[in-house]
């Protein structure tokens, strides 16, 4: 999955992680500076659905705007790296 938080935020005029952090806190999602930095600069390994819902609410977006599938990166079990069946 590709995590598009920065792009979606920028499309809504939010250019700094601290600004988004402040808006999230106004909606009840208090995030530490370290966690916010991680959300802003890289793809999170996990994210609570409740938190994702608040992020979408603040940004006025859908989950599909933030998370974009990257099917080429998926390795199918039972297939070799070359793409053939084992």
N, C-alpha and C positions, 0 to 999 in steps of 0.2 A: 504494500500500500504506500502511496505517496501522501505525505502529510502537508497540506497546503495552508496552514494557519497564517503564516506571514503574508501570503498572497491575498487570501480572503480578507484579512485585516486591512491590508493596504488598499484594497478596492473600496473599503469603507472609510478611508481616511485615517486609519490608525497605523502610525508608523513606528511606534515604540512599544516594547513589551510592557513597560511600566504603565502606559496608558490603558492597554487592554487589561492588565492586572487590576487597575483601579476600577474599571468598569465591571469586571467579573466580581470583585468584592462588593460592589453596590447591589449585585444580584445574589449575594450570599455565598459566592465561591471565593474563599480566601486562599490564595496560593502563595507559598514562600517565594522569595526572589530566586532561589536556586531552581525550584521546580518550574517557575515561570520561564526562566532562561532556557531550560531544557525543552519545554513545550514550544518556545519561540524559535529555537535554533536547530532542533532535530526531531525526528519522528519518535513519539513516545512508544515504549515497549508495551505499555498498558495504559488504559484510561477508563475511569469509571463512567458508566453510561449517564449517570446524573450530572457529572461534570461536563461531559460532551453536550448534553442538552442545554446547560447554562451557556456554554461557549457559543452554541448555535443561536440561542436566544439573543445574546449580547451582539453577535455579529449579524443577526438577521439572515442566517443562511441555513442550508440543509446539510445533513451529515455528508452527503455526496459531494458537497463543495469542499469540505475539509479532507475527506478520505477518498482518494482516487485509486481504483484498482490498477495494478501493474501486472497483468497476466503473464507477460514474458519472463518475469522473475520467479514465477511459480515452478517448482520442480515437482513433477508428477511421480508418485511412488511407482516403482516397477519399470521406470524408463531410465535409460542411461543419460549422461550429460549430452550426448549427441542427439538425443531425441528418439532413438529407436527403442523398441521393447527389449527387455532382458530375457 
